[in-house]
Amino acid sequence: ERMDRVNSKHRDQSVADCKKYFKLMCSGDEEGSKWCLRAKIDMQSVNGTMRDPVIYRQNLLPHHRSGDTFKAYPTYDLACPIV
């Protein structure tokens, strides 16, 4: 879909639904592993990396500092400009 510049069927879902899926990701539930959080940017951009990039996803592996406290982490693309 992204390479064809077509909106995902979940792109325009409600804020309540987005929060529900994000909470599933953060809970560590198996259902949460099916979801990711994307930045809603420009699907018509010629730069493919700007077409709704993933910014959070579930990762159940223990972190080397925080252990298993968190279940969802920002992706490299989101975290590096902030750090």
Protein Blocks (a to p, Z undefined) as FASTA:
>chain_A
ZZnopacfklmgcfklmmmmmmmmmnopaklmmpccdddddfkbfblklgopafbdcdfb
dcfklommbmbdcdfklmmmmZZ
